[in-house]
């Protein structure tokens, strides 16, 4: 008697969920699923019970199974056939994880290919820049990390977070999110609220980048209350129609892949230009913390290495690393929504 591997069980469970999601709100018989998948009705039932234990709202009756149409699962078996190079998977998704970046970094060190995606419905140890905690409501955010192997020098890799940000902003445009902007270096602002954050990490020697990971958290549905943040937290559902998470993942990976590939092949000029059109700090009065202490000035865009340009009377700063602590877009005569801390 053969014993299915963990990967086989996961794939079969994904296939059961995909069958229910294809007819969400409708009753689907266990026998029909079993015939399509070439397994027993008892096996289907075990997979359904496991999915219910993960929190998926599936009604089980003698006549079959019904997935609540309000459910919004990310199903690798549905997502992966829709992906394209360079970010074509494989995709692994779990109900809960410590940190998608931590798991992706371990896989990257072990040689996982570019385009590998690790995602989860809930992170218990999610983090942002400078060790900040990332807090999510289970199932309400799209949280994933993609493994990259960019053929660039370590100094050029400083542009990577902006490449990811521009691609993600493109994707949000595609799904109808209004007024998408980028706050250097890693926050996505839409209609005046923060809807997504990015955390990039890499391993490199003096000459080349061995691997990089780009973690993204997108607030699709309601967000937990967060205090002491620079931006007001918001969600896509609070400013427009709520996209399906799986569809958004496909759109995001495609858009990011296009920007990433163009950057690798043609350099940073297109990224700098695209960023300029969405630059939340451009022309704004900003304050920042740097190693030498706090500075104030006016946002002046980015250079070809992704560094922030800050103008102040008699001086120009070009910053590879800084913490934006205050923004006032109205103080220098530009359009904006006032102060953000």
C-alpha positions in Angstrom: 0.0 0.0 0.0 1.4 3.4 -1.0 1.4 6.4 1.3 0.8 9.8 -0.1 3.6 12.3 0.5 2.9 15.6 2.2 3.1 17.4 -1.1 0.6 14.9 -2.6 -1.9 15.5 0.2 -1.5 19.3 -0.1 -2.1 19.1 -3.9 -5.2 16.9 -3.4 -6.5 19.2 -0.7 -6.0 22.3 -3.0 -7.8 20.4 -5.8 -10.8 19.8 -3.5 -10.9 23.4 -2.5 -10.6 24.5 -6.1 -13.6 22.3 -7.0 -15.7 24.0 -4.3 -14.4 27.5 -5.1 -15.4 27.0 -8.8 -19.0 26.7 -7.6 -18.9 28.8 -4.5 -22.4 29.0 -3.0 -23.6 25.9 -4.8 -23.8 22.4 -3.5 -21.1 20.1 -4.9 -21.4 16.3 -4.2 -18.5 14.5 -2.7 -19.0 11.8 -5.3 -18.5 14.2 -8.2 -15.3 15.6 -6.7 -14.1 12.1 -6.0 -14.6 11.0 -9.7 -12.9 14.1 -11.0 -9.9 13.6 -8.7 -9.7 9.9 -8.9 -10.0 9.3 -5.2 -12.6 8.0 -2.8 -15.5 9.9 -1.3 -14.0 9.2 2.2 -10.8 10.9 1.1 -12.7 13.9 -0.2 -14.5 14.1 3.2 -11.2 14.0 5.1 -9.9 16.9 3.0 -13.0 18.9 3.5 -12.8 18.4 7.3 -9.1 19.5 7.2 -10.1 22.6 5.3 -12.9 23.4 7.8 -10.4 22.9 10.6 -8.2 25.6 8.9 -11.2 28.0 9.2 -12.7 27.8 5.7 -16.5 28.2 5.8 -17.6 24.9 4.1 -21.1 23.5 4.9 -21.1 19.8 4.9 -24.4 17.9 4.4 -25.5 14.5 3.2 -26.1 15.9 -0.3 -22.7 17.5 -0.6 -20.5 20.5 0.3 -21.0 24.3 -0.1 -18.3 26.9 0.2 -19.5 30.2 1.4 -19.3 32.6 -1.5 -17.9 35.3 0.8 -14.8 33.1 1.4 -11.7 34.3 -0.3 -9.1 31.6 -0.3 -5.8 31.7 -2.2 -5.5 28.3 -4.0 -2.1 27.5 -5.5 -3.7 25.0 -7.9 -5.8 27.8 -9.4 -3.1 30.5 -9.2 -0.1 28.7 -10.7 -1.5 28.0 -14.2 -2.1 31.7 -14.6 1.5 32.8 -13.8 4.2 33.6 -16.3 8.0 34.0 -16.2 9.9 35.4 -14.4 7.6 35.1 -11.4 5.9 31.8 -12.3 6.0 30.0 -9.0 5.8 27.4 -7.5 3.3 28.9 -5.0 2.9 27.5 -1.5 0.1 28.9 0.7 -0.6 28.1 4.4 -3.3 29.1 6.8 -0.7 30.4 9.3 3.0 31.0 9.3 5.6 32.8 11.4 7.0 35.0 8.7 6.8 34.5 4.9 10.2 36.3 4.6 11.8 33.9 7.0 10.6 30.8 5.2 11.4 32.3 1.8 15.0 33.2 2.9 15.5 29.6 4.1 14.3 28.3 0.7 16.5 30.8 -1.1 19.6 29.7 0.8 18.7 26.1 -0.2 18.6 27.0 -3.9 14.9 27.5 -4.6 14.3 29.0 -8.0 13.5 32.6 -8.8 9.8 33.1 -8.8 9.1 30.8 -5.8 6.2 32.3 -3.7 5.5 31.6 -0.1 2.2 33.0 1.2 -0.1 32.8 4.2 -3.5 33.9 5.4 -2.0 35.0 8.8 1.5 35.8 10.1 2.3 35.4 13.7 5.8 37.0 13.4 5.4 39.3 10.4 7.7 42.3 10.3 8.4 45.5 8.4 11.4 47.7 8.0 13.6 48.3 11.1 12.1 45.4 12.9 8.5 46.8 13.2 5.8 44.2 13.7 3.4 43.6 10.8 -0.1 43.0 12.2 -2.9 41.4 10.2 -6.4 40.1 10.6 -6.4 36.4 9.5 -7.7 36.0 5.9 -8.1 39.8 5.4 -4.6 40.6 3.9 -2.7 39.2 1.0 0.8 38.4 2.4 3.4 36.7 0.4 7.2 36.7 -0.4 8.8 36.0 -3.7 12.3 34.7 -4.2 14.4 36.6 -6.7 17.9 36.1 -8.1 18.6 39.5 -9.8 21.7 39.7 -12.1 22.8 43.0 -10.7 25.6 44.3 -8.5 24.9 44.8 -4.7 25.0 48.6 -5.1 22.4 48.5 -8.0 20.2 46.2 -5.8 19.3 49.3 -3.7 16.7 49.9 -6.4 14.9 46.6 -5.8 12.3 47.9 -3.3 11.3 50.6 -5.7 11.1 48.1 -8.6 8.7 46.0 -6.5 6.8 49.1 -5.3 6.2 50.4 -8.9 5.1 46.9 -10.1 2.7 46.5 -7.1 1.3 50.0 -7.7 0.8 49.1 -11.4 -1.2 46.0 -10.3 -3.4 48.0 -7.9 -4.1 50.4 -10.8 -5.2 47.4 -12.9 -7.7 46.2 -10.3 -9.2 49.7 -9.9 -7.6 51.0 -6.7 -7.8 54.8 -6.9 -4.9 57.3 -6.5 -2.1 54.9 -5.9 1.2 56.5 -4.7 4.5 55.3 -3.3 6.0 56.7 -0.1 9.8 56.0 -0.3 11.0 53.4 0.2 8.4 50.8 0.8 4.9 52.0 1.5 1.9 52.0 -0.9 -0.6 54.8 -0.3 -4.0 54.9 -1.9 -6.6 57.6 -1.4 -4.5 58.9 1.5 -4.2 55.7 3.5 -1.5 53.0 3.6 -2.8 49.9 1.9 0.5 47.9 1.5 4.0 47.5 2.7 7.1 45.9 1.2 10.2 44.4 2.9 13.1 43.3 0.7 16.1 41.4 2.0 19.1 39.9 0.2 22.4 38.0 0.4 25.3 39.3 -1.6 29.1 39.3 -1.8 31.2 42.2 -3.1 30.4 41.4 -6.7 26.9 39.9 -7.0 23.6 39.3 -5.3 23.2 35.6 -4.4 19.5 35.9 -3.7 16.9 38.4 -2.7 13.4 38.2 -1.3 10.6 40.6 -1.6 7.8 40.4 1.0 4.5 42.1 0.5 1.5 42.7 2.7 -1.6 44.1 1.1 -4.6 45.1 3.3 -7.5 43.7 1.3 -10.1 43.7 4.0 -10.5 45.2 7.5 -7.2 46.0 9.3 -6.5 45.8 13.0 -6.1 49.0 14.9 -2.5 50.1 14.8 -1.0 53.0 16.8 2.2 55.0 16.4 2.5 54.6 12.6 3.6 57.2 10.0 0.5 56.6 7.8 -3.1 55.9 8.6 -3.8 52.3 7.9 -6.5 51.5 5.4 -7.7 48.7 3.2 -8.6 48.2 -0.5 -12.2 47.4 0.6 -12.4 50.7 2.5 -11.7 52.8 -0.6 -13.3 50.8 -3.4 -14.4 47.3 -4.5 -12.7 44.5 -2.7 -10.6 42.3 -5.1 -10.4 38.6 -4.7 -7.0 37.7 -3.2 -6.1 35.0 -5.6 -6.8 37.2 -8.6 -4.9 40.1 -7.0 -1.9 37.8 -6.4 -1.8 36.8 -10.1 -2.1 40.4 -11.2 0.6 41.6 -8.8 3.1 38.9 -9.8 2.6 39.7 -13.5 3.0 43.4 -13.0 6.0 43.1 -10.7 7.6 40.6 -13.1 7.3 43.0 -16.0 9.0 45.8 -14.1 11.6 43.5 -12.6 12.5 42.0 -16.0 12.7 45.5 -17.6 15.0 46.7 -14.8 17.3 43.8 -15.2 17.5 44.1 -19.0 17.4 47.9 -19.5 18.5 49.5 -16.2 16.7 51.9 -13.8 15.5 54.8 -16.0 12.0 53.5 -16.5 11.6 52.8 -12.8 12.8 56.2 -11.9 10.3 57.8 -14.3 7.4 55.6 -13.1 8.2 56.3 -9.5 8.2 60.0 -10.1 4.6 59.9 -11.3 3.6 58.3 -8.0 6.0 59.9 -5.6 4.1 60.7 -2.4 7.0 62.7 -1.0 7.8 64.8 -4.1 7.6 68.5 -3.2 6.5 67.8 0.3 8.1 69.1 3.5 9.5 66.1 5.2 11.5 65.2 8.3 13.8 62.2 8.5 16.0 60.4 11.0 19.4 59.5 9.6 22.5 58.2 11.4 23.8 61.7 12.0 20.5 62.9 13.4 17.2 64.4 12.2 17.0 66.5 9.0 14.3 68.4 7.3 13.8 69.4 3.7 11.7 68.9 0.6 11.3 65.6 -1.2 13.1 65.7 -4.5 12.6 62.3 -6.0 15.0 59.4 -6.3 18.3 58.8 -8.2 19.3 55.8 -10.3 20.3 53.8 -7.3 16.9 54.3 -5.6 18.3 56.8 -3.1 16.0 59.6 -1.8 16.9 63.1 -2.7 16.1 65.7 0.0 16.5 69.4 -0.8 17.1 72.1 1.9 18.4 75.6 1.6 22.0 75.4 0.6 22.2 71.6 0.7 21.1 68.5 -1.0 21.0 65.1 0.7 21.1 61.8 -1.2 20.0 59.1 1.2 20.2 55.3 0.8 18.8 54.7 4.2 16.6 57.0 6.3 13.4 56.9 8.4 10.7 59.3 7.2 9.1 60.6 10.4 6.9 63.4 9.1 5.3 64.6 5.9 3.4 67.7 5.2 2.3 67.9 1.6 0.4 71.1 2.0 3.2 73.2 3.5 5.0 73.8 0.2 2.1 74.5 -2.0 1.5 71.0 -3.3 -1.8 69.0 -3.3 -2.1 66.7 -0.3 -4.0 65.5 2.6 -2.1 67.4 5.3 0.3 66.0 7.9 1.0 62.3 8.3 3.2 61.0 11.1 
